[in-house]
Structure formats: C-alpha cells, structure tokens
Amino acid sequence: MPQYFSVFKNESKLDINFIPPRLPHRGPQLNLLNQFFRFAVESPGKMTQRVMITGKIGTGKTVLSKHFGLSITKEAQERGISLNYVHVNCRECKGSLFMILQRTILKFYPHFPRRGYSAEELLQALMQILDEQNAYLILALDELEALIRVEGSDPLYNLTRVQEDRLKALQRLSLICILRQPECLDALDPSTRSTLQRNVIHLEEYSKLQLRDILNDRVNLAFRHGTIFAPTVDLIAELASSEGGDARYAIELLWRAGKYADASGMREVSPECIRKAAVSVYPVVRKDIISSLCLHEKLFLLGVARRFRQAETAYMSMGEAEDAYAVVCEEHGEKKRGHTQLWKYVKDLSVAGIIETKASGTGQRGKTTLISLPRVPASDLEEELSKALMQKGGKSIVN
C-alpha cells in the first residue's frame, strides 16, 4: 500500500486564528499601536487609552491587534507588570455588553458565576478584579458594529467613563475598537464618538504584490518545500486582489488548494487546484462566518438560499423569506421565531455581508424589505448551511 503524502508540513499555520511571527506590510501600523500604548509598560496606571482600527474584510485588523497583544503582554511580563490582553468578538457575543464582560472576567476567574449580575455590575466586578490582582487590561472589541447596533451608545460610554467614578484609583482599562464601517459610529452620542475617534489606525486593502508576500510567508510556514511554486502563488494573489485585497480569502484559497492536491494524491499544488478552490470558496461567506451564526440565523439563511435556488428571481420580500424560514423550522423540529427577531437576523446577516437588503420601490403595494444574495450561488450556500447544521446537530448556538 503506497505511503500517504501530504503537501502540508503544518496546515495549522493557515488557520484563521493563527498569529504569524511577522505581519508583512503592517509594520507602520504595528509601530503606531506600540506608540499609543507605550505607557502600559513604561508607566502603568498613569493613564488609559482608546484606539480604533478600521478597514475592510481581510485587511488584517484582527491579526494586527492580536499580534500587538502578544508582543506587549510579553514585554510587560519581562518588566514584572501584570498586563492582560483580551480579544472579544462582539458579533459572537450577540452585541451584548453582558456577554462581552462575562467572557472577559472568565479569563481571570474561570469559575466566576454566569448568572445573577447585570452588565453594570459585571463592569464594576471587572474593575475590582483588576485592583485586587494589581493587573491592567487592554480589551479589544472586534466587530464593534454588532455592539453599537444592538445596544447603542451606553456600553461604550460606560467602558470609556468607568475610571471617572474611581477618583484617584489607578487607570487599569484600555480599549481597542475594531470595525469595518466607521460610519456606524454616527449612532453614538457626540461625547463617546469623539473619545473613540482620537486615535484611528486605518488599514488599506492589500495590493496584489502585498498579498503575494503574505502568501509566501504562509507557504514557508505551512507547506513542504517544493510543493507550491511562484506562478501558483501569483494566481492566488491575483484572485484575492480582484476580491478587494482580502488576505483572509487568499489564505483560505491556499489552504483549500492544498486539500485538493492531497485528495488527488498530487505532490504539488497546481494552478488547477487553485481554480478548483476558487469555485468552492466565497470570500464573503467563509466557514468561520457560517459557524458563528446562531441556530435560527442558519435556519433563516437556509430558507433564503433554498427560495433563491428554486425561483429565478434577484430579490425576495421579507414575507417570502419568513415563509421559507418557517418551512425549514418545521423540517428541523424548531419553533419559529417572531418577526422582530427575524428582522434582527436580517440586519446581522447584512452587516456580515452575506445578504443585502433594500427598501421596495414603486410598483409594489406597501413598503417592505427586499433581500438579495448577490455574491454566492444559492445552491452552494444551501450546501454549506446543510453541512453546518448536520455537523453541529443544528443546535450549537441557540439564540
């Protein structure tokens, strides 16, 4: 029996959560982050900081922040300072300050009670924990749009002003706010908005050459020598460049192309493997986004995908989407959610870039929301959602 050969030497280096040892073409932004937070290792407790990182999908916002978090906490540890970096995705926390603070506190106290507190009480408990442990915290709020959309200005106001009620106590909590759409800050009150907009780091889309550098780094980390060559890397960079310079998309293409090579028993990742991967990977609906959806978001989106697959139409009404969702709920033995909750799902899915919405125009009776699925074939989205529901039993995250 022939021995199995893989083009990979360590495919975990292509995982979405992997933090690479260096960040090509993000050096200036990393240096700026370090300058903003120098006080945290040179004079901890003297001040607090708020920094905003903006940029489109795949521009490196999350990895930049996490890379910085690793380096500054390591430096602080070497100086004997208890500086903690906690990264929380607001969308995964359903835009709830309570869930964000709960996850943060559990980093310090894994057995902290999960019930019986309000968000305001959790914030005070967090500050008390930091005081008791003589610790400092940089809290990174990723996909901040979700928190603002669900709870408005109050959470950010409370987070930025919590130190003011502590009189002369040490300044222990700093924030990094990560978002794609700076215009969502318009929903904040002027005072909170001005506080967040003082220190902004904006990440531009990667160019084809920059994507090639990023891919070459990952090839060296993840693949065996001689299994992937320059023309193949160039093809991936060109595809990702045409999709808005999305580095996440480029890395996912690279990983899936390697999987196609392994499945075919090849000893090299060929351009044909890249083309196969490009057909099966869609930059807007990656598996990490689908896996982060709650059960009824998946069921609702599955209904939408099915309706579009069955009907030759560019748009469907909110009512049609609700009907399709009801059918899917019945199939899965789930009680359907009401209109208000479904409308929230539609807004969340729109922010995530999976669907698009617009108001109905003239020629239609009454006003309604029209839903479209512009970037991914409905049949492929249906297949991915069906797999996700089957793998998780459909009930991994209930909301």
N, C-alpha and C positions, 0 to 999 in steps of 0.2 A: 504494500500500500504506500503510495507516494507521500512524503512528509509535507505537512501543511506549511505554506509560506505566506507571510503577510508583508505587505509593503510598509506597514506601520512598525515603528520601534516603540512608540509610546503615544497612542492616539488620545490619551487624556490631555495632551497639550493643545488639542483642538476643542476642548470642552468650553462651553460658554462662560463657565466660572473660573477658568484658569487665568491666573495673573502672570503674564510673561515677565522675564527678568528685565527687559527693556521695552520702551514704547517708542518705536520709530516715528518721527515727525510730530511728537508731542512733548519734546524736551522743553521748549519755552513755556508751555502751559504748566508742566510739572514744576518747573522752577518758580513760576509765579505762585502756584499753590504753596510751595515751601516758604516763599517770602511772606505770604499772607499769614502763615501760621508759625513763623519763627518764634514768636513769644511763647508758644506752647512748650518749647524745650529750653528756652533761654530765661524766661521769667513767668513760669506757670502761675495762674491765678490772678495775674495783674489785669488782664483784660479778656474779652471774649471776641469771637469773630464770626461773621456770616459771609459765605461765599456762594455765588451762584454759577453753575456750569450749564451752558446751553449748547444745543447742536442737534442736528437731525439724527435719525436712527443710524447706528453704525459708525458714528464719528468718534467713538472712543470715550464717551462721557463716563460710563460706569467703570471701565478698566482704568482710566486715569485716576479717578477718585480712590479706587481700591488700592492701586499701586502706591499712591501717595500715603494712604492709611497704613500700609505695611511698613513703608520706609520711616515715617515719622514716629510710629509707635516703637519701632526697633531702636531708633536714636534716643527716644525718651527713656526706654528701658536701660540703655547703656549709661544714661545720666542719673539713674535711680528715680525717675519720675513715673508715676502710675498714670500714663496717658492711654486711653482706650479709643479705638475707632470702631464704631458700629454702623453697618450699612444695612438700611431697611428699604425695601421696595414698597412704596405707598400703594401701588396697584394691588400687589399681593395681599396687602393689609386692608383691601377694600375701601381705601380712602378714609380709614378710621384712625384718629389720633390715639384712641384707647388701645387698638391693636399694635400700633407703632411703639407706644411706650411700654406695652406689655412685653413685646419682643426684646426691647432694649434692656429692660430690667432683668429679664431671664438670662441675659448674657452675664450678669453679675450674680444673680441668685436663681439658679435653675429651678428651685422648688418654690419660688415665690407664688402665693395664691393667685389663681387665674380669675377668680370672681370676687365680688364684694367691693370693688373700687370704681370710682368714676375716673375719667381721663384726667381731671384736675388733681385728684388725689394721687394718681399714679405719677404725675409730673412732680408733685411735692415729694413723693416717696423716692423717686429717682434722684432728686437733689440731696435728700437725706442720705441715701446710699453713697453718693459721691463724697459727701462730707465725712461720713463715718470711715470710708476707706481712703480718705485723702487722695482721691482719684479725680481725673479730668476726662472729659468725653468730647470727642468730635462725632456728632451724629450726622450721617449722610442720608438724606431723604431723596431716594431715587424715584423717578416718575412722579414728581411733586404734583403734577396736574391732577392726579386722582384725589389727593388730599384736599386741594383747593376746590375741586368740582363738587365733592361730597359735603365738606364742612365749612367752606368759605374761609374767611379771614381769621376766625377765632383761634384755631390751633397754632398758626404761625405767630399770631400776636402773643399768645401765651408762651410759646417757646422762646421768642426773642425778648420778652419782658420778664421772664421768671426771676432773673437776677435782681431786678429793681426792688423786689419785695424783701430781699435778703440783706438790705442795708450794707454793712461793711464786710460781708462774707466774701470769701474768695470766689472769683469768677471761674466756674467749672464746666459750663456747657457752651460749645460752639457748634455751628451748623454748616453743612454743605448741602445746598439745594440743587438737585439735578433735574432738568426738564428739557423737553423738546420744543415747547411752544411758549416763549416768553410772554406772548400776548395774554396768556391765562392769568398773568399777574394783574391784569386790569380789573379782575374781580375782587382784588384785595383793597382794604382801606388804604388811603394815601400814606399813612404813617408806616404801616407794615411794608408796603411796597417800596418806599424809599429806603427802608432799612436793608432790604434784600438786594436792591439794585446798586449798592455802592461798589461792590467788588464782583465784577462779572467776568467770567472766562468763557469766551465763545469759541467753539470748535467748528472749523470749516469742514466741508466734505473732503474726503481724501481724493487725490488725483490718481490716475492710473499708475504712474510711477511710484507714488507713495504706497498704494495697495500692493504693488509688486514687492516692495521692501518688506512690508508686513508679512506677506505670504512666504517670502524666502526665509524669514526668521522662523515661522511656524513649520516650514518644511524641514529645516535643520533640526528642530526640536522633536518633531513627530514622526518623520519618515526615515526609513533605512536609506543609506547612501546609494545613489544611482537608481532610485525608483521613480523619481519625478524630475523632469528637466525644464530648462528655461522656457521653451515655447509653450509648454503646458501651463506654467505659472503665469505667463503673459496672457494666455487665453482667459484664465480666471480673473485676472486683474481687469481685463477689458470688459468682461461681463459685469463685474461688480461696479466698475466705473459707470457703465451705462445705467445702472440701477441707483444712481445718486451717490456713488463713492462709499457704499455700505461695506465696511470691513467685516461685520458680523456675517453678512451674506457671503462674502468671499471665503471666509474661514469655513463656513458650513458647506459651501461648494467643494472646497478642498477635502474636507472630511468625507463627504458622501462619495466623491470621485474615488477616494481610496477604498471605500467599501465596495464600490462596483468592481474595482480592479481585483480585490480579494475574492469576491464572489465568482469572478470569471477565471480565477487561477492565474492571473497575469502577474508578472514580476516588475511591471512598470505601470504607472498611472498615465494612460494615454490621453490625448485630446478627446477621443471618443468617450472616455469615461467622464470627462468634464461636461460634454454635451448631454450625456445621459443624466448627470447630476443636475444640470441647469433645467431640464424638463421637469424634474421631480422636486426641486427646491424653489420656494417662492419667498422673496425677501421680506414680504410684509406678513406672511403667515408662517412663521417658523415654529418648530415644535415647542420651543420654550414659551412662546406666547400661548399656544393652544393648551399646554399643560398648566398654565397659570389661571386659566378660566375656571370658574366655579361650575358645578354640575349643570345648573339651569342656563348658564350662558352657553355651554356646549350644546345643550338640547335646543335652545333657541336658534343658535347658529346652524345646527344641523338641519333644522326645519327650513331655514332660509336657503341653505345650499341645495336641498332637495327641490324646493319650489323653483329655483332658478334652473336647475338641471332639467326639470320636466317641462318648463314653459319657455318659449322663445321670446323673452322679454328682457329689457335692460333694467327695469325698475319694478319693484313691488310695493304696495302700500303697507302701512303699519298693520292694518287689519288683516291683510293676507299673510303677513309674517306671523301674526298671533295665531291664525288658524293653522298654519303649518307647524308651529311650535306645539299647539295643543295635540295634534296627531302624534308627534314624536313623544310627548309626555305619556300619552296613552300606551304607546308601544313599550315604553320603559317602566310603566307602572308608577309614574311620578305624578303627584298633584300639581297641576299647572299654577304658575304664579299670576298675580293680577297685572293689570295694565300699567300701573305706576312702577312696579318692579321691572317689568319688561322694558319700559321706556328708559329706565336707568341702565339696563343691559345694552340697549341700543347706543346710548351715549358712550358707555365704556368701550364697546366694540369699535365705535367710530374713532375715539381717541387712540385706540390701539392700532388703527389703520387697517383693520380687517374689512370693515364695510364703510360705505359713505352714505350720507343722508342729505336730503334737500327737501324743502317745502314743495308741495304740489303747486303747479302753475294754473293758468287759466284753462278752461275747458273741462275741469273736473269739479264735481259737486262737493262743496265743502272743502275745508283745509285738512290736509293730512301730511304725514311724513312719508317720503318715498325713500326706499332703501335700494342701494345698488351694490354689486360685488364686482368692482372694476379690475382687480389686479390678479385674480386667481381663478382658474376654471372651477366651476361649481362641483363638478364630479370629483376633482382631486381634493377639494376642501371637505366634501362629504366623506371621502375615504379616510382622510386623516382624523376627522372627528369620530368616525365609527371605530377606528382603531383605538383612539384615546379612551373612548367610553368603554370599550371592551377590556382594555388593559387594566383600567382602574375600577372596573365594576360599575363605572358610571357615577360613583358616589365618593370620590376622593375629597372633594371640597364642596360642601353644601352651603349655599347662601340664598 
